[in-house]
Structure formats: structure tokens, C-alpha cells
Amino acid sequence: KRRIMYLLWPLLFLHVSAQLKQPKQEGSVRLVGDLPSSGRVEVYHDGQWGTVCDDGWELAEAQVVCRQLGFPGAISVKPGGQYGEGSGPIWLDDMNCKGSESSLSECSFKGWVVCETVKKLSNSIFLHFSVDNSLGLSHDLGLLFDSGNSCDFRINVQDTSEEEELTFCVHKMILMFYPELNITNDSRNLAVNVSQTCHPHVSAFLRYLYTRQIDVSITSAQCLHQLAFIFGVKKLMEDVGRTFTLLLPEDNTFLTQVSMYEYGVRTGDLVLQENVLQYLSWNCEYLISSPVLSTISFHMMDALLQRSDLILNDEAFLLEALETWIQDKGEEISSDLQASLLNHIRFLLIPADKLYEMQFSSSVLRQNHEKLYLTGLLRGFQFNYLPRIYTGDEWSVVFNDTTVNYPYHHYGQNNRIQTFSTPAHPSALYREQKVQWQAQVFLSAQECSNYGISCYYFPVARFVGYGNQERYTSTIRYSNRLILSCKYENNVFHVQDFKNSMAVVPNNSSMDLPNPCPDDYSFRFVVRPEYI
């Protein structure tokens, strides 16, 4: 027999959904490949992952795998070695699925484990084995919740206004697994207050208490996290909290991200707050241009202004955004709070020509805090501060074309190369002195070889300074960045630095955020000088 690799392309919902990562359990399946929706099928049995061997694997088997993973179905099956040879034992052989099974282990198959033996075992040896049919228990408990048969406990769900109430009949025995609910033998009902917007998700959450399985979407994540917080289901809180990072790129209006951050503040979830702030920092320029900017709270604005990973045109642009935000807030932001925010502006990084223009500003901040404002302007003619990631034209270059051309040769001729110059530093002292840079993107080993470089992973970016850069090594260092973003959307999904002038773009599974546009994204090279 040979190991068979399968390509399973699941049917995608029009709305965005994310599956919680299931714990390893008997009969679990996974896809090993670059994408969560395609790859080699592996099965978990007897404490380890193994592969599937079957020459007759068809779409029916693929349908079962996709549904077990939480997808609605499979589009195609592609046997072969596309994803490389699997490791571990061959767990399943001669599969025969109808296509309606809920898990692969429910299909008929030859048996667990295909073994090679050195010698025939003696008939006198007692052979024993384990039978584990627990995989179907979650499904059966879900049916029990759906039917409500023999339920003996009522949960009354109200919103804070008590205008609407939902009632669910559940089984007290199930709730006894959750000690924070303080359910006793004498308990007959439980009343909880849940915001009305989350009422549509209560049923799915209660079903999770039975099955330990649930689908999480961009519209349900916050409500499920809130319900888990109320019911004390910490494991679900942690799992849903991790999915927030997957959902962050899906709302270009930033309404969801702002709501998630405020919710993280209310529940004290510092990890959630940091994940949202990082995403908004990377997409700061888009956030500033969005109508949602005027709605963000003081503590969110305060947290953003303190970060050094903000990606935006320049520091003057950030100051203008702060002034606009304060004007929109009006008397809601006191004079002391305005001053505390103004102190976060890095005047030292504003170019001298813009500092000069700002002397004549008539903004609210200038009028209310003239002394503090002028002090910042005067300090701005020095430069000893950690910069943010400024993407103005004088500090960055973008590659939108990542195709391979074959004009005259049989190998790919790399036309993804640009040379440009930047000021040695934004400060007035170095602004007129220029540094030359060369930015390149390589998509193949041949392209790297053409430039005398060895590359092992693709795509890979190269960013090299040359010319008179050596002159500044004792006073300036360059912490340059590579930014990946969708070409036609306000969505930055990955930022990384360069190691020895090279930056290997990670695959989708190892990025901080999932790539929402895997075939249509751009590379931005950003020069980031720091005064030593």
C-alpha cells in the first residue's frame, strides 16, 4: 500500500467563520498543508497522529473529513504526493464511507493500524485491545440538548432592561460540571443578565455546555466570550479569545475591533486588549481616516499613542488626528486629559519644515496648551527618540507586482527591484544627507542565484543600503521593516524586520494574523532610522 495525500477544498460560507482548535481526541482528523482547508489527511489514534492508506479514496470520504473539521463539504479529492510523505503509522486502511457520517472513524474500514511483524505471534499470547467510541458522545449529547427530553432545569436569560426574556430547559446534570454556577440538588432555575444583542447566541452556547463544540464567527465571538465569562467557562473564554486575532482583519470599518478592545477592558482581558491594539497600530493610518475614530475612548487613544509600532505617514499626521479627535469629543475630554495625550506626541520626529508651519497653528491643542505645545516644537529640532513606522513616500517603497516575467531567458528574470534614496535621518541635522537603498522581492531560487544569493524559502525580500551609509554607523542605526498588506483594502496583516538585509515571508499558518488576500498582496519596504 502507499500513503495517499488528499487535496480537500471546502465550500466556503459567504460570512466569515472560524473553527475552534479541537483538542486531540481519539478519531480526530487534521489537514497538514499550507492552508487550514487543504492538505494531507491525518488521524489521531492511540496517542499519536498517523496517515490514511487507501487507493479507493473518493469524494464521499472527503466529505466526511471536511464536515468533521467543521466545513460544509468538499469540492475535490486529489491523491498524490503534493503535501509530502506523512510520518507516523498508517492508521486507517480500505475506507468505505457513505458521505453522511459525522466523523471518519464512523465509516467502515479494515481496522486500526497496518502492522509489519517480524515473526508470527504465538497463539498462546493473550491479545487485548481497547474500544473507544467516545467520538460520537458529543454528537449524541447535542441531540439531547436539541430535543429537551427529560430536562429538569430552567435558565432565564434577560437583558439589563428586562424587556425581553428567553427561557431554556436544560439538564441539571450537565450544569453540575460547571462549579462556578453553584448548582445544587435543590436548584431548579437560574437567571442571568445578557445584553439583548447576544440573545441569538445563547442557544449555541448552552449546546456547547453539552458537546464542548461550537462554531465561532465574527458576529458571535464577543457574545460567546461574554457568555463564557458569565457562566465561568474559562476554557471557552481562552479558546474564543484566541480566535479574536483570526477575526480582526475581517472588518474594514474597525467597529468590531474597537468593540472588542472595550470589551477586553471591561473583562480585564489584557491579551485581548494587546491583540486589538497591535492590529489597530498596524492599520493606524486607515483607522485615522475612518469615521470610527471619533468614537474611540480616551483610554484607547491613550494606549495607541504610547505605542512604537504605529504604521502611519508621519508624526505630524498623528498630531493632526489627535487634534481632530479632541475637537470631535468636545468637553468630554478635560484639559488635563488633553495635556496627557499631547505628551505622547513625539515632536522630536516631526520634520523641521512641518515644525515651522505648526508654529502658526490655531488648533484647540495649541490654544489650550500653548506652553506645552511650544515646548514640544522646540524639542522637535533635536532627535533622540524611538521612531514609529512611517510610510510616507520619502521613507518607503511598494511592490504591487509579484509576477514572474520571462522576456528572453528560460529562467525567471526578476523585475521586482527598486532603487531609491531617503534622508539619513528625519532630524534637521541629517535631513539633507541622503542614503541609497535597493529593495528586491525574490520568488524562486533561480532569481536569488542570479544575484549571488542563496535562498531556501519563498517569497523572500532583500533590503540593502549602500553608498555613504557607512558614514552614519556610529550615530544612526536602521531598524527597517517589511509590511504586507492587501492591495485594494485597508488591511495590514503582517510586519517583520530584516535579518542581515533579508526577510523571509512566513507561510499563512505561522503569521501573527491570517493572510486575507493570499494571491493579491503588496510588499512595502520601510526605512526606519534610530538615533543611537
C-alpha positions in Angstrom: 0.0 0.0 0.0 1.1 3.6 -0.4 0.3 6.6 1.6 -2.2 8.8 -0.2 -2.3 12.6 0.1 -5.6 14.4 -0.4 -6.4 17.9 -1.5 -9.7 19.0 0.1 -11.1 22.4 -0.9 -14.1 23.0 1.5 -17.1 25.0 0.4 -16.7 28.5 1.9 -19.6 30.3 3.6 -20.2 33.8 2.4 -19.9 35.0 6.0 -16.6 34.6 7.9 -16.4 31.8 10.4 -13.5 30.3 12.4 -13.4 26.9 13.9 -12.1 26.5 17.5 -9.0 24.3 17.6 -10.2 21.0 18.8 -8.3 19.1 21.5 -6.6 15.8 20.5 -9.0 13.0 21.0 -9.5 9.5 19.6 -10.6 9.7 16.0 -9.8 13.3 15.4 -8.6 14.4 12.0 -6.5 17.2 10.7 -5.2 18.5 7.3 -1.4 19.0 7.0 -0.6 21.7 4.5 -0.1 25.4 3.9 -3.8 26.2 4.4 -6.2 25.1 7.1 -8.6 24.0 4.3 -6.4 21.7 2.3 -3.7 19.1 2.9 -2.8 15.6 3.8 -5.4 13.8 5.9 -4.0 12.5 9.3 -5.9 10.7 12.0 -5.3 10.7 15.8 -5.3 7.2 17.4 -3.7 5.6 20.4 -2.0 8.9 21.4 -0.4 9.9 18.1 -1.1 11.1 14.6 -0.9 8.8 11.6 -1.9 8.7 8.0 -4.6 7.0 5.9 -3.8 4.4 3.2 -6.4 3.7 0.6 -6.3 3.6 -3.2 -10.1 3.9 -3.4 -10.4 7.2 -1.6 -13.3 9.2 -3.1 -15.3 12.3 -2.6 -17.6 10.6 0.0 -14.6 10.1 2.3 -13.5 13.7 1.7 -17.0 15.0 2.5 -16.8 13.3 5.9 -13.4 14.7 6.7 -14.4 18.3 5.8 -17.6 18.1 7.9 -15.7 16.6 10.8 -13.3 19.6 10.6 -16.3 22.0 10.6 -16.5 22.8 6.9 -19.8 22.3 5.0 -18.3 19.9 2.4 -15.5 19.1 0.0 -15.1 20.2 -3.6 -12.4 17.8 -4.9 -10.1 15.0 -4.0 -6.6 14.9 -5.4 -4.4 11.8 -4.5 -0.7 12.0 -4.8 2.4 13.4 -3.1 1.6 17.1 -3.3 2.0 17.6 0.5 4.9 15.2 1.0 5.1 11.8 2.7 3.4 11.6 6.1 5.1 10.5 9.2 3.9 8.0 11.9 1.9 4.8 11.4 -0.7 4.2 8.8 -3.8 4.1 11.0 -6.7 3.6 8.6 -7.0 1.3 5.6 -9.7 0.4 3.0 -12.0 3.2 3.9 -15.7 3.0 2.8 -17.8 6.0 3.6 -21.4 6.8 2.6 -20.7 10.5 2.9 -23.3 11.1 5.6 -21.1 10.1 8.6 -20.2 12.8 11.1 -16.6 11.5 11.6 -14.2 9.4 9.6 -14.0 6.7 12.3 -17.7 6.0 11.8 -17.0 4.8 8.3 -16.4 1.1 7.8 -12.7 0.3 7.4 -10.4 -2.7 7.6 -9.0 -1.9 11.0 -6.9 0.3 13.1 -3.2 0.0 12.4 -1.5 -1.7 9.5 1.5 -3.5 11.1 4.5 -5.4 9.8 5.6 -8.2 12.0 9.0 -9.9 12.2 7.6 -13.3 13.2 4.2 -14.8 13.7 3.0 -14.4 17.2 2.3 -17.4 19.3 -1.4 -18.3 19.6 -0.9 -18.7 23.3 -0.3 -15.0 23.8 -3.4 -13.2 25.0 -4.2 -10.3 22.7 -6.2 -7.4 24.1 -7.3 -4.1 22.6 -9.3 -1.0 23.6 -12.6 0.0 22.2 -13.2 3.8 22.2 -16.5 5.1 20.7 -16.4 8.3 22.7 -16.1 10.4 19.5 -19.9 10.1 19.0 -20.7 11.1 22.5 -20.5 14.9 21.8 -22.9 14.4 18.9 -25.4 12.4 21.0 -25.3 15.0 23.8 -26.0 17.7 21.2 -29.2 15.8 20.2 -30.2 15.5 23.8 -30.0 19.3 24.1 -31.9 19.8 20.9 -34.7 17.5 22.0 -35.0 18.8 25.5 -36.2 15.3 26.6 -36.3 14.9 30.4 -34.9 18.4 31.0 -35.2 19.4 34.7 -33.7 22.9 34.9 -34.7 26.3 33.5 -32.3 29.1 32.5 -34.0 32.5 32.2 -32.0 35.0 30.1 -32.8 38.7 30.5 -31.3 41.9 29.2 -30.5 44.7 31.5 -33.8 46.5 30.7 -35.7 43.3 31.4 -37.8 44.0 28.3 -37.1 40.7 26.7 -36.6 37.2 28.3 -35.6 33.8 26.9 -36.2 30.6 28.7 -34.3 27.3 28.1 -34.9 24.0 29.6 -31.7 22.0 30.2 -30.4 19.1 32.2 -29.1 19.9 35.7 -26.6 17.0 35.5 -24.8 18.8 32.6 -24.6 22.1 34.5 -23.1 20.3 37.5 -19.9 20.1 35.5 -19.5 23.8 35.9 -19.0 24.5 39.6 -19.0 28.3 39.3 -22.7 28.2 38.6 -23.2 26.9 42.2 -25.9 24.5 41.1 -27.1 22.2 43.9 -29.5 19.3 44.1 -32.3 21.7 45.2 -31.7 24.2 42.4 -34.5 24.4 39.8 -33.7 27.5 37.8 -31.0 30.1 37.1 -31.5 33.8 36.0 -28.7 35.6 34.0 -28.5 39.1 32.5 -27.2 39.1 29.0 -27.3 42.0 26.6 -30.1 41.7 24.0 -27.6 41.7 21.1 -26.2 38.4 22.4 -29.6 36.6 22.9 -29.4 34.9 19.4 -26.2 33.2 20.5 -27.3 31.8 23.9 -28.7 28.6 22.5 -25.5 27.7 20.7 -23.6 28.5 23.9 -25.8 26.2 26.0 -25.4 23.5 23.4 -21.6 23.9 23.9 -22.0 23.0 27.5 -23.2 19.6 26.3 -21.0 19.0 23.3 -17.9 21.1 24.0 -18.0 22.1 20.3 -19.1 25.4 18.8 -18.7 27.5 15.6 -17.3 31.0 16.2 -17.9 33.8 13.7 -17.1 37.5 13.6 -20.7 38.2 14.7 -20.7 35.7 17.6 -17.2 35.8 19.1 -17.7 38.7 21.5 -21.1 37.3 22.7 -19.7 33.8 23.2 -16.7 35.3 25.1 -19.2 37.2 27.3 -21.4 34.2 28.0 -18.3 32.1 28.9 -17.3 34.9 31.3 -20.8 34.9 32.9 -21.0 31.2 33.2 -17.4 30.8 34.3 -16.4 28.5 31.4 -12.7 29.5 31.3 -11.6 27.1 28.6 -14.1 28.5 26.1 -13.1 32.0 27.1 -9.5 31.2 26.3 -10.3 29.5 23.0 -12.6 32.3 21.8 -10.1 34.8 22.9 -7.5 33.3 20.7 -9.9 33.4 17.7 -10.2 37.1 18.0 -6.8 37.5 16.3 -8.2 35.5 13.3 -11.3 37.7 13.1 -9.5 41.1 13.4 -8.8 41.5 9.7 -12.4 40.8 8.6 -14.0 44.2 9.5 -12.6 47.1 7.5 -14.9 49.6 9.3 -13.0 49.0 12.6 -16.2 48.9 14.5 -15.7 45.3 15.6 -12.1 45.9 16.7 -13.0 48.9 18.8 -15.8 47.0 20.4 -13.5 44.0 21.1 -11.0 46.3 22.8 -13.6 48.0 25.1 -14.9 44.5 25.9 -11.4 43.4 26.8 -11.1 46.4 29.2 -14.4 45.6 30.9 -13.4 41.9 31.4 -9.8 42.6 32.3 -8.6 40.5 29.3 -5.1 42.0 28.8 -4.2 39.6 26.0 -7.3 40.6 24.0 -6.5 44.3 24.5 -3.0 43.8 23.3 -4.1 41.8 20.2 -6.5 44.5 19.2 -4.1 47.4 19.9 -1.4 45.7 17.8 -3.8 45.3 14.8 -5.0 48.9 15.1 -1.4 50.1 15.4 -0.5 48.3 12.1 -3.6 49.8 10.5 -3.3 53.2 12.2 -3.4 55.3 9.1 -6.6 53.6 7.9 -8.1 53.9 11.4 -7.4 57.7 11.4 -9.2 58.0 8.1 -12.2 56.0 9.3 -15.4 57.6 10.8 -15.0 55.3 13.8 -12.0 57.4 15.0 -14.3 59.9 16.7 -16.0 57.1 18.7 -12.9 55.6 20.4 -12.5 56.2 24.1 -9.8 58.2 25.9 -8.1 55.1 27.4 -7.9 53.6 23.9 -6.4 56.7 22.3 -4.0 56.9 25.3 -2.9 53.3 24.8 -2.4 53.8 21.0 -0.4 57.0 21.3 2.1 55.2 23.6 3.0 52.5 21.0 6.0 52.5 18.7 4.5 50.0 16.2 2.1 52.6 14.8 2.2 52.5 11.0 1.3 55.9 9.5 2.5 58.6 7.2 4.5 60.6 9.8 4.2 62.0 13.3 2.6 65.3 12.1 -0.2 63.2 10.6 -0.8 61.6 14.1 -0.8 65.0 15.8 -3.4 66.3 13.3 -5.5 63.2 14.0 -5.3 63.8 17.8 -6.4 67.4 17.3 -9.4 66.3 15.2 -10.4 63.7 17.8 -10.3 66.2 20.6 -12.4 68.6 18.6 -15.0 65.9 18.0 -15.1 64.9 21.7 -15.6 68.5 22.8 -16.0 68.9 26.6 -15.8 65.1 27.2 -12.0 65.4 27.3 -10.8 67.6 30.1 -7.8 70.0 29.8 -5.7 67.6 32.0 -6.6 64.6 29.8 -5.7 66.7 26.6 -2.3 67.5 28.1 -1.6 63.9 28.9 -2.3 62.9 25.3 -0.3 65.7 23.9 2.7 64.5 25.9 2.6 61.2 23.9 3.3 63.1 20.6 6.9 62.6 19.5 7.7 66.2 18.4 11.3 65.1 18.0 10.3 63.0 15.0 8.4 65.7 13.1 10.4 67.1 10.2 11.7 70.7 10.6 9.7 72.2 7.8 6.4 70.9 9.4 7.5 72.1 12.8 8.0 75.5 11.3 4.4 75.5 9.9 3.0 74.3 13.2 4.2 77.4 15.0 1.3 79.3 13.3 -1.3 76.6 14.1 -4.6 77.7 15.6 -5.7 74.3 16.8 -7.5 73.5 20.0 -4.5 71.9 21.5 -2.3 74.9 20.7 -4.8 77.3 22.2 -5.4 75.2 25.4 -1.8 74.1 26.0 0.4 76.7 24.4 3.3 76.3 26.7 3.3 72.5 26.4 2.8 72.8 22.6 5.7 75.2 22.1 8.0 73.2 24.3 7.3 70.2 22.1 8.1 72.2 19.0 11.4 73.4 20.4 12.4 69.9 21.4 11.5 68.7 17.9 14.7 70.2 16.5 16.6 67.6 18.3 16.3 63.8 17.6 16.9 61.2 20.2 13.6 59.3 20.2 12.4 55.8 19.2 10.5 56.3 15.9 7.3 54.6 14.8 6.9 53.0 11.4 6.5 55.9 9.0 5.3 55.0 5.5 5.5 58.4 3.8 6.8 58.4 0.2 10.2 59.6 1.3 10.6 56.7 3.7 9.2 53.7 1.8 8.7 51.9 -1.5 5.9 49.5 -2.5 5.9 46.4 -4.8 2.4 45.7 -6.1 3.6 43.4 -8.9 4.8 40.0 -7.7 4.6 38.1 -11.0 7.5 36.4 -12.8 8.3 37.6 -16.4 10.2 35.5 -18.9 11.3 38.0 -21.5 14.4 36.5 -23.0 15.6 33.7 -20.8 14.3 30.3 -19.7 14.5 31.3 -16.1 12.6 34.0 -14.3 14.0 37.4 -14.7 13.4 39.4 -11.5 11.8 42.7 -12.4 10.8 43.3 -8.8 13.7 45.6 -7.9 13.7 49.3 -7.0 16.4 51.7 -6.0 15.6 54.9 -4.1 17.1 57.3 -1.6 15.9 58.6 1.8 17.2 61.2 4.2 19.8 59.7 6.5 17.6 60.8 9.4 14.4 62.9 9.9 16.2 65.4 12.1 17.2 68.7 10.8 20.9 67.8 11.3 20.8 64.9 8.8 17.8 65.6 6.7 19.7 66.9 3.7 22.1 64.0 3.7 20.9 61.0 1.6 21.2 57.2 1.9 20.7 54.9 -1.1 18.6 51.8 -0.8 17.8 48.8 -3.0 14.6 46.8 -2.4 14.0 43.4 -4.1 11.5 40.5 -3.9 12.6 37.0 -4.9 10.1 34.3 -5.8 12.5 31.4 -6.8 15.9 30.0 -6.1 17.0 30.9 -9.6 16.2 34.6 -9.0 18.3 34.6 -5.9 21.1 32.8 -7.7 21.2 35.5 -10.4 22.2 37.9 -7.7 24.7 35.6 -6.0 22.3 34.9 -3.0 21.3 31.5 -1.5 17.6 31.4 -0.7 15.6 28.4 0.7 12.2 29.8 1.4 9.9 32.0 -0.8 8.9 34.7 -1.2 11.9 36.4 0.4 12.6 40.2 0.5 16.0 41.9 0.4 16.6 45.4 1.5 20.2 46.8 1.2 21.7 50.2 1.9 24.8 51.3 0.0 26.8 54.3 -0.8 27.6 56.6 2.1 25.5 54.7 4.7 28.7 53.6 6.5 29.3 57.2 7.4 26.5 57.1 10.0 27.1 53.8 11.7 28.3 55.5 14.9 25.3 57.7 15.3 22.3 56.1 13.4 21.1 52.5 13.1 18.4 51.4 10.7 15.6 49.1 12.0 13.9 48.7 8.7 10.5 46.9 8.3 8.7 44.8 5.7 4.9 45.4 5.7 2.5 43.1 3.9 -1.0 44.4 3.1 -3.9 43.7 0.7 -3.5 45.7 -2.5 -7.0 47.1 -2.6 -8.1 47.0 1.0 -7.2 48.9 4.2 -5.7 45.8 5.8 -2.1 45.3 7.1 -1.8 41.7 8.2 2.0 41.2 8.8 5.0 43.3 9.8 8.5 42.0 10.3 12.1 43.2 10.5 15.1 42.3 8.3 17.9 39.9 9.4 21.1 40.6 7.6 19.1 42.5 5.0 16.8 39.6 4.3 13.2 38.9 5.4 11.5 35.6 4.6 7.8 35.9 4.4 6.3 33.2 6.6 3.5 30.9 5.4 -0.1 31.6 6.4 -0.1 29.3 9.4 2.8 31.0 11.1 1.8 34.6 10.6 0.6 36.7 13.5 -2.7 37.2 11.6 -4.1 35.1 8.7 -3.5 36.4 5.2 -6.9 37.6 4.0 -5.6 38.0 0.4 -3.0 35.3 -0.3 -2.9 35.9 -4.0 -3.2 39.7 -4.1 -1.0 41.5 -1.6 1.8 44.0 -1.7 5.2 44.4 -0.2 6.1 47.8 1.4 9.8 48.4 2.4 10.1 51.0 5.1 13.3 52.8 6.2 13.3 53.3 10.0 16.3 55.3 11.3 17.0 55.4 15.0 19.4 57.8 16.7 22.0 55.8 18.8 
